[in-house]
Amino acid sequence: MALNRRDFIQALCLAAVHGLPPGLMAGAAWGASPSATHRAGSARGGMQYYALPRFGSVRLLHLTDLHAQLLPLYYREPSMNLGAGAARGHPPHLTDKALLRYYGIRPGTREAHAFTSIDFEHAAALYGRMGGMAHLATLVRRLRADQPASLLLDGGDALQGTATSLWTRGEDMVQALRELGVDYTTGHWEFTYGEERLREIIAKGFGDRIGFLAHNVLTRDFDDPVFEPYRLHEVGGQALAIIGQAFPYTPIAHPSRFVAEWTFGIQEENLQKQVAHARAAGARTVVLLSHNGMDVDLKLASRVTGIDVILGGHTHDAVPQPVIVSNGGGRTLVTNAGSNGKFLGCLDLELNPAGRLSDFRYRLLPVFPDLLPADAAMSALITRIREPYLAQLREPLAQTEGLLYRRGNFNGSFDQLILDALMETQSCQIAFSPGFRWGTALLPGELITMEALLAQTAITYPQTTVQELTGAQIKAILEDLADNLFNPDPYYQQGGDMVRVGGMSYTIDPQAAAGARISSLRLAGKPMDADARYRVAGWAPVADGADGPPVWEVVARWLRARQRVPLRTVDVPRIIASGSHS
């Protein structure tokens, strides 16, 4: 099981003995503290911020959930990330001050801004945008030059999330991943382009440059593997096995028509077999490149033996240090590397003469463009990719007067904007918006362009819907979605956040039993009737047959008619603890 707090402190002491860098663990600032002159100082310091001491024999670089973000961006980390059951109060369910305390990160530093939502508007204005493929490329090339025995692994969700990726059906990011030098990847939103397009991407786009791995995707008829389950890769004179784990719930979370001939799932037993096959084939170190979500990976690590490292994704958790999980065969390091190109995980492994993991160092490096000059080749590629679409991307729709962001357990201000637009344009009392964790932020005063709107909505099933639902049906929907997020068994969680709800209020007890979490549904301050019918707008329907206009068209018309968008009042449910119902 995961280390407790005392074990974690002991692990840090051992890390210090072995020479792990102190940055995140002892609270040392990696860059200058915020000041009016920090940018000039940053320019002088340059790449020294990212200088890591040489350690070990193999370096694994890990990024995940890029969501097709080519350019630097603002992305606000969640201020609330509730854990269910035994996960409450443990990584990855730590935010803001609790996260800073746990990992020893000093408030007011660059790292505090990167990993939390604290004072986000001020810190974002001070430190600027983060990520960007051209700056990420500079960092990757630097770290690989320092340790040539390295692999670059992408955890999936790279090909979806922006206008250009939607319009090119992922081709923009295929080119960017090749230029970045990714060695292996797996998938989730990639599957929403459909079976034929994904096969084309793998065969022609990735070719022999990028290996697509997924042991848990099988044919529906004979349970044959659809993709390579794993690949042996010799690096630094050592044989590593990289096993791929695609998102297990793809046909449930998205329209099943996209993957009609394939089955998914966690498939513990098959994973254990793949580990055994890989070791029998010569692998001494086994890495799982996972898109399960971190809670699922933590449980998986406690049950499947022989995996040394899980490089995880899907839940967008920026976790500064691995969680060390014990199992019947030893220990497994479990990581998660954030999202949107904000971070690059760097895991240095010390392998003994038999090729087995004996020690490690880990840094989850925030990507600050003001400290990383843009890579020329990647910059040129991005310019070529975007040039045909610039007029569409730059279309101004309105100006926001308040911060617009998405991430949070129950709602975000950009989601609230979408909800408000749907209710008004569709003449509905209530609106639902999916609890997606991708979607960039805009600071007060920024233009909401078509590109910014599509950064919240660019999916292949964007239809808007209007339906009449009874109060009982609405409660049942909320109960089902709450169970997906707060089921105490991680294997019954699909990741993502709670559906965003506009127009009505409700109370939620996340720790209650399934079917008993939602209560006190109200509309305009009055209790909702279980038998009454309510007009409900939504978008991104999983079921077939929806034919409404794309959500971005609906919201764009609403924005153009306003020109300025006031600060949103974000609708969130009343959250209570078990036993405190009133």
TORNUGU-781516 format. One line per field, with one value per residue (C-alpha): chain; x, y, z. Coordinates in steps of 0.001 Angstrom, whole numbers, plus 500000, padded with zeros to 6 digits. Layout:
<pts>
mol <- A,...
east <- X,...
north <- Y,...
up <- Z,...
</pts>
This chain:
<pts>
mol <- A,A,A,A,A,A,A,A,A,A,A,A,A,A,A,A,A,A,A,A,A,A,A,A,A,A,A,A,A,A,A,A,A,A,A,A,A,A,A,A,A,A,A,A,A,A,A,A,A,A,A,A,A,A,A,A,A,A,A,A,A,A,A,A,A,A,A,A,A,A,A,A,A,A,A,A,A,A,A,A,A,A,A,A,A,A,A,A,A,A,A,A,A,A,A,A,A,A,A,A,A,A,A,A,A,A,A,A,A,A,A,A,A,A,A,A,A,A,A,A,A,A,A,A,A,A,A,A,A,A,A,A,A,A,A,A,A,A,A,A,A,A,A,A,A,A,A,A,A,A,A,A,A,A,A,A,A,A,A,A,A,A,A,A,A,A,A,A,A,A,A,A,A,A,A,A,A,A,A,A,A,A,A,A,A,A,A,A,A,A,A,A,A,A,A,A,A,A,A,A,A,A,A,A,A,A,A,A,A,A,A,A,A,A,A,A,A,A,A,A,A,A,A,A,A,A,A,A,A,A,A,A,A,A,A,A,A,A,A,A,A,A,A,A,A,A,A,A,A,A,A,A,A,A,A,A,A,A,A,A,A,A,A,A,A,A,A,A,A,A,A,A,A,A,A,A,A,A,A,A,A,A,A,A,A,A,A,A,A,A,A,A,A,A,A,A,A,A,A,A,A,A,A,A,A,A,A,A,A,A,A,A,A,A,A,A,A,A,A,A,A,A,A,A,A,A,A,A,A,A,A,A,A,A,A,A,A,A,A,A,A,A,A,A,A,A,A,A,A,A,A,A,A,A,A,A,A,A,A,A,A,A,A,A,A,A,A,A,A,A,A,A,A,A,A,A,A,A,A,A,A,A,A,A,A,A,A,A,A,A,A,A,A,A,A,A,A,A,A,A,A,A,A,A,A,A,A,A,A,A,A,A,A,A,A,A,A,A,A,A,A,A,A,A,A,A,A,A,A,A,A,A,A,A,A,A,A,A,A,A,A,A,A,A,A,A,A,A,A,A,A,A,A,A,A,A,A,A,A,A,A,A,A,A,A,A,A,A,A,A,A,A,A,A,A,A,A,A,A,A,A,A,A,A,A,A,A,A,A,A,A,A,A,A,A,A,A,A,A,A,A,A,A,A,A,A,A,A,A,A,A,A,A,A,A,A,A,A,A,A,A,A,A,A,A,A,A,A,A,A,A,A,A,A,A,A,A,A,A,A,A,A,A,A,A,A,A,A,A,A,A,A,A,A,A,A,A,A,A,A,A,A,A,A,A,A,A,A,A,A,A,A,A,A,A,A,A,A,A,A,A,A
east <- 500000,501017,503465,502016,503276,506025,507229,507241,509512,511814,511900,512925,515759,516941,516628,518890,521463,521410,521796,518303,517887,516273,514112,510621,511445,513248,511412,514379,513330,514433,514230,514193,511327,508645,509785,509437,512812,512314,512138,515501,516978,515378,516953,520369,519826,518427,518783,520502,517026,516812,520345,520010,522907,523875,522540,521875,522155,518769,516591,512854,511219,507444,504716,501007,497648,499076,495607,497135,498418,501116,501527,502260,499092,497485,496135,494787,495297,492289,491601,489562,490385,488422,489512,487088,487401,490977,492313,491018,493846,496530,498277,497001,494153,496133,495717,496981,498395,498022,500073,502753,503057,503202,505949,507849,507305,507810,504794,505256,507727,507493,506786,503925,502323,502931,501452,498566,495804,496932,496653,496425,495698,498604,501054,500053,500602,503971,505389,503599,502202,503503,504253,504361,505812,508737,509877,509183,511345,514255,513963,513682,516741,518737,517839,518512,521858,522781,521810,521818,520535,516991,513463,510661,507255,503876,500956,498148,495560,498052,495984,492815,491860,492331,490847,493783,493866,490138,490356,493396,492092,495170,497730,499129,500143,501400,503956,504744,505283,507628,509598,509719,511231,508582,509512,506279,502698,499288,495758,492430,490898,492861,490179,487474,488796,487610,489276,490203,491811,493765,495134,496164,497923,499835,500829,501617,501989,503897,505387,508637,509292,506724,505454,501753,501317,498100,497890,494255,492614,491299,489106,485485,485170,488224,489952,493023,495366,494733,498023,501443,501097,504704,508073,511536,513931,517645,518809,522094,522967,519873,516749,513607,510050,507509,503935,501016,497738,495090,492133,490063,486624,486801,483537,481644,483027,482647,480299,480947,480618,484165,485560,482717,484997,487262,486991,488878,489135,491807,492596,494785,495285,496419,498757,500346,500882,502492,504892,505846,506281,508449,510705,510974,511990,514891,513471,515036,513110,509402,507634,503866,502889,499382,496302,494274,494215,496363,493919,493491,497255,497794,495408,496860,500377,499300,497911,500111,503686,506852,506228,508994,507475,504031,504117,500499,498085,494405,493501,495854,497383,500637,502303,505806,507128,506227,504114,505917,503471,504281,502963,503612,506623,508311,507659,506334,506837,503620,503751,501463,502854,500126,498731,498730,502512,502959,505311,507929,508651,512307,512938,516575,516973,519952,519980,522198,524444,521473,519442,517065,516007,518029,517578,515997,515687,512550,511729,508453,509766,507441,507910,508451,508876,510747,513467,513534,514280,511982,513376,513761,512678,509573,508689,508881,506675,504068,504000,503403,500666,498758,499187,496223,493841,494958,491963,489528,491567,491960,488309,487411,484125,484055,486247,486145,486054,486888,489125,487899,489120,487792,489469,487700,485694,482314,482557,484755,484032,484489,482071,479683,479880,478959,476077,474728,474941,473115,470297,469699,469980,468039,465390,466123,465746,468777,471999,474643,478236,480716,483328,486284,489639,491217,490625,492894,492375,491969,492972,490650,490652,491710,489826,487734,488698,487331,490569,489970,486390,487454,490088,487071,484899,486981,485613,484253,480774,480002,476244,474016,470904,467617,465406,462717,463705,461813,463233,463752,465683,467912,468703,469484,471870,473671,473897,475409,477979,478843,479492,481864,483872,483535,483204,485634,486905,489184,488364,484841,486097,486440,488341,487197,485267,481584,479168,478755,475189,473603,470224,469601,471277,471804,473627,476242,477799,480796,481462,477915,476888,476014,472531,472500,474963,472593,469833,468011,467553,466218,465252,464848,465125,462199,462426,462248,459415,460438,457546,457696,459383,462201,463756,467490,470221,473496,476243,478658,476036,477430,474298,473821,471257,471898,471679,471939,474447,478021,478307,480978,478542,475890,478280,480050,476745,475963,479403,479289,475999,477599,481132,481972,481427,481150,482762,480807,479131,480054,477284,478634,476715,476581,479118,478533,480145,478370,476049,475473,472334,469832
north <- 500000,503668,505073,506880,510297,508901,506515,509376,511479,508481,508073,511707,511173,508204,510280,512920,510241,509096,512630,513372,517037,518937,521374,520133,518197,520672,523737,525221,527608,526557,530087,533579,534490,536651,540206,543045,542135,538370,538269,539965,537612,534669,535668,535758,532407,530740,526994,526730,526354,522976,521747,518326,516427,513344,510199,506604,504691,505343,508454,508308,511545,511549,513887,513224,514783,517411,517902,519233,522453,523738,527191,528438,528776,529578,526529,526852,523804,522772,524308,521202,517581,515384,511815,508958,506388,505675,508183,511190,513504,511571,512213,512995,514537,517443,520997,524482,524917,521222,520290,522873,521612,517947,518384,521177,523745,527313,529620,532486,530657,529609,526062,527165,528788,525789,523223,525169,527688,530034,533708,532474,535744,537596,534720,534066,537720,537602,534393,534349,531466,527945,525043,525312,522643,524787,525415,521828,520705,522781,521156,517642,518122,519498,516612,513996,515577,515380,511691,510049,506779,508094,507487,510020,508570,510206,508993,509697,512420,514175,514437,516167,519414,522285,523651,522690,519161,518764,520210,518114,515023,514936,515433,518624,516774,513731,516013,517756,514470,513270,516521,516285,512822,510783,507095,505512,506533,505101,506423,507753,510721,509482,506801,509430,509928,506379,503058,503783,507146,505832,502940,505436,507635,504691,503235,506411,509203,507437,504830,503449,506618,506277,503022,502925,500430,499149,495650,496129,496770,493561,492621,492094,488819,486765,488832,489269,492138,495191,496930,495959,495219,496066,496705,495724,498624,498537,501800,502409,498766,497714,495947,497808,496727,499478,498183,500334,500693,502654,504297,501333,502944,504403,502841,504069,507590,508296,507140,503424,503756,505113,501757,499402,496450,496753,496026,497719,497348,497358,493677,492960,489297,490120,492796,490295,487953,490743,491479,487795,487627,490737,489459,486058,487888,489561,492667,493407,496625,496990,500312,500684,503675,504160,506231,504822,507802,507907,506346,503364,503085,503073,500143,498375,498734,497015,493999,493408,492385,492890,496461,498818,502113,503341,506567,507631,510052,510844,512605,515568,515270,517217,515145,516358,512980,509338,507339,504120,501206,497832,494601,490880,491140,494248,497944,500068,503788,505518,508969,511393,514286,516914,518105,520554,520589,522416,519748,517239,514328,513287,509906,508835,505141,503438,499839,497234,494894,492543,495384,495687,499010,499863,503630,506629,510384,512159,515733,516972,520025,522962,524319,528093,529691,532683,530266,528110,529600,528301,525485,526764,523601,523138,526824,526611,523516,525173,528208,525971,524039,527115,529411,528100,528591,531890,533936,531455,531003,534712,535693,537837,536831,538860,540146,538563,540756,537875,534820,531940,528463,524902,522607,521796,518946,520599,523583,526229,529729,528778,525892,528325,530547,527569,526658,530212,530362,527045,527963,531325,530313,527059,528518,525913,525982,523742,522943,520231,520453,517539,517444,517502,518290,519761,523381,526404,529573,533240,536121,539080,541460,538870,538294,535170,534132,531220,529412,529929,528685,525602,524878,524048,522270,520705,517160,514903,514662,518314,518335,520355,518675,519717,517229,517088,515204,514572,515582,511893,511383,514388,513035,509598,511162,513110,510011,507972,510635,511165,507446,507611,510282,509240,505450,504269,501528,503221,500558,502011,505547,506808,509986,513451,515827,516055,517201,520964,522013,525375,526751,524451,523690,520480,519015,516289,513995,512509,509902,508540,505252,504960,506300,508378,511155,513684,515542,518894,519533,523068,525316,529051,528317,525892,522106,520206,517740,514162,513832,517291,517693,520206,521475,520599,521637,519805,518886,516057,513263,509738,508128,507991,510063,513630,516217,519597,522270,522077,523661,526125,527584,528105,529692,531791,533406,534131,535731,537854,539358,540512,541664,541855,539019,539918,537867,534605,533483,529799,527392,524700,522253,522367,519799,517978,515114,511851,512117,515874,515849,518469
up <- 500000,499728,502223,505209,506277,508541,505813,503350,505584,506006,502247,501883,504351,502333,499195,500706,501562,497953,496673,495355,494477,497333,495343,496073,499191,501400,500173,498326,495572,492096,490752,492181,494500,492880,492413,489975,488485,488301,484505,484085,486648,484870,481596,483276,485032,481954,481754,485164,486636,484875,485541,487203,488750,486759,488397,487464,484228,482567,482289,481616,480516,480860,479692,479531,478718,476383,474903,471695,473277,470929,472492,476030,478095,481401,483228,486749,488940,491062,494452,495342,494474,496853,497360,497988,500763,501807,499254,501217,502215,500348,497023,494477,496506,497922,496712,497477,501025,501873,498814,499620,503196,502217,499626,501341,498591,499708,499188,496775,494535,490909,492064,494294,491249,489009,491412,492974,492282,495063,494057,490491,488717,490319,489938,486326,485458,487245,485805,482472,480510,480944,478627,474863,472630,471445,475028,476025,473099,474395,477806,476368,474175,477115,479424,476750,475938,479625,479705,476247,477771,477859,476620,476107,476961,476308,478421,475937,475357,473104,469903,471155,472845,470385,467173,464967,466334,465701,462199,461230,463063,465241,462487,464020,467163,465286,463654,466941,468813,466085,466248,470040,469804,471631,471724,473003,473666,474553,474154,475355,473498,470482,470132,469562,466028,465315,464637,461015,461719,464711,462677,460002,462577,463986,460626,458689,461233,463972,461647,462975,464993,467814,469277,470219,473080,474669,476142,477214,473829,472261,469317,470233,468326,469351,472093,469924,470761,468591,469364,470610,474326,475134,473562,474774,474437,475179,476678,478436,477935,479878,478595,479639,478892,478220,478580,477417,479312,477377,479117,480350,480034,476543,475212,478308,478621,474886,472114,471675,467886,467751,468917,468037,467257,470291,474005,476813,480603,483312,482700,485704,484784,481264,482580,484966,482001,479963,482812,482949,479164,479158,481909,480218,477030,478846,480518,483876,484467,483650,483112,482722,480574,481886,481171,484047,486378,489494,491965,489661,489229,492988,493413,490371,491789,494998,493123,490055,490808,488808,487642,488723,487609,486588,484603,484840,483254,482625,485875,485243,488701,489043,491787,492713,493918,493225,495633,496598,496688,498250,496753,496929,494639,495987,495373,492512,491940,490842,489242,487446,485418,485212,481894,479009,478623,481956,483308,482245,484550,484800,486430,486721,487486,489039,487816,489462,487406,486939,485465,488426,489907,493011,493404,491692,491512,490345,489449,488007,486204,485533,482006,482234,478799,480221,481357,478221,474789,472091,469977,466408,464605,466748,466446,462663,462672,464878,462590,459557,461332,462488,459495,457409,460343,461871,460755,462292,465445,466118,465622,468663,470284,473502,476307,479746,482823,485152,485314,483158,484088,484004,486507,489785,491265,490675,488352,486780,485518,481838,482324,484001,480937,478746,481075,481051,477257,476861,479247,477618,473962,474371,476694,479346,483113,483696,481827,482125,480894,481015,483774,481394,483008,479874,478926,479324,481375,480433,482695,483316,480367,477787,474565,474250,470737,468752,469593,473322,473039,471107,473746,475963,473395,470578,470462,467731,469301,470134,469530,471842,473186,474775,476584,479221,482362,485560,488896,489678,486438,487162,490623,489166,486642,489358,491578,488754,487915,491584,491962,489009,490820,494475,494485,497192,494869,492310,489734,489552,488936,485387,486155,485222,487449,488354,485668,485802,486614,485891,486926,489897,493200,495109,498090,497801,500371,498525,501228,501368,499786,496113,495448,498634,497825,496215,498070,498315,494596,494163,491263,491846,495554,495602,496028,492760,492274,491477,489018,487432,484063,483488,480278,480328,477871,477438,475009,474186,474086,474420,472986,469209,467356,468594,465813,467524,466448,467753,471168,469990,467439,470107,472615,469953,468909,472550,473091,469920,471064,474331,473472,477196,479669,483371,486136,486414,489615,489669,490681,493007,495160,498929,500139,503412,505300,506049,509005,508735,506578,507636
</pts>
